[in-house]
Every structure is written in C-alpha cells, then in structure tokens.
Amino acid sequence: MDQFTKIIASELSLPERSVDNTLTLLENGCTIPFISRYRKEMTGGLDEVQIEKISLANDKMTEIAKRKETVTATISEAGKMTPELRKRIDCCWEAAELEDIYLPYKPKRRTKAQVAREQGLEPLAAIIMLQREQQPDRAAERFVKGEVKDIDEAIKGAQNIIAETVSEDERSRQTLRREFRHEAIITSKVVKTKAGTDEAAKYSDYFDLAEPLRRCSSHRLLAMRRGESEGILRVSISADDDRCCERLHRMFVNGHGPCSRLVGEAVDDSYKRLLKPSMETEFAALSKQKADSEAIDVFADNLRQLLLSSPLGQKRVMGIDPGFRTGCKIVCLDAQGNLLHHEAIFPHPPKSDRIIASRHVVKMIEQYDIEAVAIGNGTASRETADFIKSIDLDKSIRVFVVSEDGASVYSASETAREEFPDQDVTVRGAISIGRRLIDPLAELVKIDPKSIGVGQYQHDVDQSKLKERLGMVVESCVNSVGVNINTASRHLLTYVSGLNTTTAQNIVEYRKKNGVFTSRSQIKKVPRIGPATYEQCAGFLRIPEAKNPLDNTAVHPESYAIVEQMAHDCHCTVPQLINDKQLQKSINLSRYVTDTVGMPTLNDIMQELDKPGRDPRTEIEDFEFDQNVKTPDDLHEGMVLPGIVTNITNFGAFVDIGVHQDGLVHISQMADRYVTDPTAVVKLHQHVKVRVIEVDRKRGRISLSMKGI
C-alpha cells in the first residue's frame, strides 16, 4: 500500500485495505455510485459519503505532491537543496507547512531585505542577531561603503534582513497561526458614506460587529464578505498585537543589551509589516474556505432532498404557470410529460373572466383525461389554486402547488429550446411546472442547481467547488433512483454512472431509430458504449418492458447468474422467484458466497427481489394552506398555521405559509430542545405546523416558531 493510502486511511479513520481498493477502483474509472453499490466486498461496505471523502482526500494529496515537485525543483535549481531539507519536504503533506518550508527559498520581488543583502549587510545582520556585540555601531562602521551612506543606514538594512528572516521562520509562523486560530477577532463596520442608505439597510446587523473568528458562523461571515464586496462594509481579521509581539520576542530576543534592542525593533517591524498582513490574509482565506464548505454542505443537502422529492408518477397532468395581468399559462401533458395542448386563461384581475376560464379548464380536463393539476408557487399561486378548487371537478383529480424556482431559467435555456423549439418561454415554463409534479428529479436535472432556489450565498462561494459538489449530488440522486432508459431525456441519462453527454445522446438516437430497449444486453449495441461503460451504467438503467424482470431492478447483469442459480435450486423460474416471498425466505445465501461475491451483494440482491424496481422516494402528500390567511396583513402573533419548508440554512428554515413571503423559523425556535443542525428537525418540502411570533412589516420579515406545536 502506498503512502497516500496510509495517510488517507489515518485521516478518515478507515481500514487501509478499504481505502487502497477504493483508490484502485477510482483510478480504473469506476464511479462513486457504482463502487458504493456494486463493489461492497472490495470496499468493506463503504458508503457514497466515505468514498467521496477518499476521492477528495486523494485529489488534495495529488495537488500537494505536484506542489512538492515544484518546490523541490526550485530549491534545487537555486543550489540550496540539502538532504535534510529534501527529507522534510518528502515527509510533509500539509499545504501550509510546505509553504512555510519553501518561503525562505521562494523567488520573490526585490524586498528591503534583498536590497540590504545586495549591499553586503547580511554579515552585520548575523552579528546583531547573535546579540553578543556590545557596540553594534562600531561593528556597523565596517559596512559603511558603496550605497550604504552611514552607520544608521547599515543598521537599518541589517534590521530589514532580520525582519524578513523572522517572518520566514517556521516557528514564527506556526506560533502566530496558533494565536490567530484561537484568538483572532473578525470586525465589521459600515462605510460611513453608506450608512443610512437603502442598499445598506439589509446589512444593518453588521454595521458594528466584532466576534471571535472561530465562533463566526458561515452565514454571518459570507454576509459580511458580500457587504464588503458591495462596498457597504469594511471587514478585518486581527489578533492581539501586543501578545503576538511578546510571543515573537520570547523566541528571538535574548537579554537587554544594545543588539537585543535592535533585534526587538526588527521583530516588531517584522510582525507589523510582514507577518501580521500575511496572517490576516491567510485567515481571511481559511475562514472563507470554511464558510464556503459549510454553505456548500447545506446547499448539497437541500439539493439532495429536493431532487428526491416525492413524485406523483406517470399521470396525465395539467401544469399552470399562474399570473394576474398576463393570465395563467396552462399546458396539458400525457403520462410521459409530452405536451398535448396549451392555452392561457384570465380568471384574475384585471380581466377576471372566471366563468370563461372555468369552462376552458373543465373542457381541457375532460378532453385530455387529466388526473392531477400542478400550480406554480409564484405570483397569483394562492388565487389560482383557490380558483381551480372552486371548479366542480371530479374528486379523483388532485391539485398540487409546485415550486417553480428555476422554471424561468429552464424556459429560456438551450435545453428548453431544443425540447420545444416551436413554443415560447411561457409555455416551456408551464411544462416544467407540470413535469416537476410527475417526476421532480427528471425535470430538475435540466436546470443549473444554483437556480433551483435551495441555497444561500451560492453566488459568493467558490464556484468550481460548488459546481463539483452539486454535480456529485445530482449523480448520486439519479443513480439511487434509477433511470428508465426508454423514457429518460438526454440530460437525465448524462448523470447515469459511466455515461456522458455523447453516450447519453447516442442512447436517445438509438432509441429513435430502433424503438424502445427490450433488454439491458441491447445497451451494448449503442455506439461508444463498450464493456467498461456498460459495466458502470447497466445496473442503474431500468427497462420496465423487458422480458427478463431483472432488467427492471438494481440487480447488476454480472449477478444475473446468481439469481438464475437460486431459481434453479428452488425449482422455479426467475419471475416465479420474484413473485414468491416464501421461496425467497427459503434461500440459504451462504451457499452462493464465492471469492468475489459476498454477503453484502447477496443481501442487496434479495432486497431487489423482494421489491423489484422499487422507487426509494416517498409517496407525494396533499397539502393545503390556511384559507383565512393570504397576505402578511392577515397574520397576527400567536397564529398556528400549516406551512411547507422551502429552504434550509444552518441558522434555521424558511417556511411558506401562503402569504407570498416565506417566514423564518430560527434554529432556536425549531424544537423544545437544543438544536445544532436544522436538518435534524426538518426536511425540504416537509409539511409543518408553525406559530407566528413576530411580523416586521417594515423590513418584510416574518418570524415563526415550531416550539410546543
């Protein structure tokens, strides 16, 4: 096992063999969903989260290894490499520590110390640094020549060299790093010229704030940084200057003689001019990275919950994008989400043609045999829902309010133009709303996750890390649910393990040319899907119409022989085995254990046989807002209302109570116990009961509580 394996296993507290096998699988091109689902024997049953951590740790170490190559080459070219230094670099796997080692040898711009060295003052700096010379002025006389005009200039140059030496000393940096890590204060103040302006009002909580950096929550830090970028706030990070200088003096100043005084002055200069700005910059970056990571974690959790929202399933749906002046855009979709019809109705002011609108709705429902209605939750949502429910419809027709966040982004996207080139953006938006009810996952994968409306400060965090993490979440969700290869769009297929844009498009083209897939083995005929790609994707692609029922399960084709042997031993066919629970219970799994197939895989097979093709998502639930509450003016303290969780942050959850403005349940108001993680109490789109505790109409804020309900 190599060094990476040992270090990663130690950091993550995982068995070395599991980490080593996981890294081998990743290097061989296996995806995280495939490894976690079909290679449990090799990984020791590691889940997706653990495998992702191994992958990220491996990427980080690979970057450090590349950096070490650069550092080693630069120092060697300068002729300053020693066996001891090389050993230190080889053993170092911390980025900050590596940079500390490299700093004294790093090519740099022409500093004050460099100028002094060029003037020949390095020996004088060494004399002063020893702090034994009782007459430094006399020692400095020997260096007054050339560009050095007098003794004071010589001593000042020597002090500049000492200051830089102190700033590049590893002990100095580690000492200050510890001080900043435990004691640094982040301060935020309003820019005087911005105080009192409307644009600054939303940052009023940060006009005069100071708190320990280690206690500053990610959402507050990101809010401050956004205010800083908008020119409204000034943000700084600092530690106790006197204490920092005192710690450095203890390290470098010996005694009270004249040279010690000069070294002390150089140390103070080093701290104020070099070390302090460096530490402030470093901790500003570290705190931002930490805040980014926490914000991305919250966004990823929310996105996972949203993508795995309950689907209505393949039903004929009427999708409605509600509106007042421009009317309600209506589309009728078949059970696969294909557009059958579209038109606009105007039941609300200023036209208020409710009778005509009602007739049109009834006609469309009857003509297209509509089974459910999906209404976007934007402008006029409550009014449209009330209007639809006022129509005497068949009781079997269910009405749902659907989040339309990102629908406008989709409707104007290249994807939407490709799908519906002859329709305008309003029709495409309504289609997206209707399809979200049928299958949220299949529709939402077409939209940039940042536009779905479940994050906070998503435009302020590291965009590359955000994109990478959210991409992993989408891939994980798609593969955990499975994909019907005969109905999936190219965009959905792209996220299937092992597939990419090209192979996904090839599947769609093959389907158009040859008709629906009737078996998984047929997938091998698709251009550019070779044995390796087939291995990665086959288990996640479903074929409900297949002759072999295993093709509609998560049982991988490589395990079909095992199921067939089980059926043979039970003197039945595979379909009979799937339909007979008693036969399944009679199977002794230990008989089928081999060198490559263990109990984890066999247990997974039995779960699939028990519920073949099952959807892991929960069934959709009906919901209705309080009919007496429609605007913030209808609210008063103490009211208990039904609501839907629309967004979760690390400081609480936002809840839609049907007044076109979400209220906030602060983390302190989420339960009668102490809560550290809102996701331990609520989930996205969860139906909850909340109590109104404050309505701030001036700032447009509604405060809610879930305590005691």
Secondary structure, DSSP 8 states (H G I E B T S, - for coil): --HHHHHHHHHHT--HHHHHHHHHHHHTT--HHHHHHH-HHHHTS--HHHHHHHHHHHHHHHHHHHHHHHHHHHHHHTT---HHHHHHHHH---HHHHHHHHGGGS-----HHHHHHHTT-HHHHHHHHHT--S-HHHHHHTT--TT--SHHHHHHHHHHHHHHHHHH-HHHHHHHHHHHHHH-EEEEEE-GGGTT-HHHHTTGGGTEEEEEGGG--HHHHHHHHHHHHTTSEEEEEE--HHHHHHHHHHHH--SSSHHHHHHHHHHHHIIIIIIHHHHHHHHHHHHHHHHHHHHHHHHHHHHHHHHT-----S--EEEEE--STT-EEEEEE-TT--EEEEEEE--STTT--HHHHHHHHHHHHHHTT--EEEEESSTTHHHHHHHHHHS---TT-EEEEE--TTHHHHHTSHHHHHH-TTS-HHHHHHHHHHHHHH-HHHHHTTS-GGGSS--SSTTTS-HHHHHHHHHHHHHHHHHHH-EETTT--HHHHHTSTT--HHHHHHHHHHHHHH-S---GGGGGGSTT--HHHHHHHGGGEE-TT-SSGGGGSS--GGGHHHHHHHHHHTTS-HHHHHH-HHHHHT--GGGG--SS--HHHHHHHHHHHHSTT---S---------TT--SGGG--TT-EEEEEEEEEETTEEEEE-SSSS-EEEEGGGS-SS--S-GGGT--TT-EEEEEEEEEETTTTEEEEE-TT-
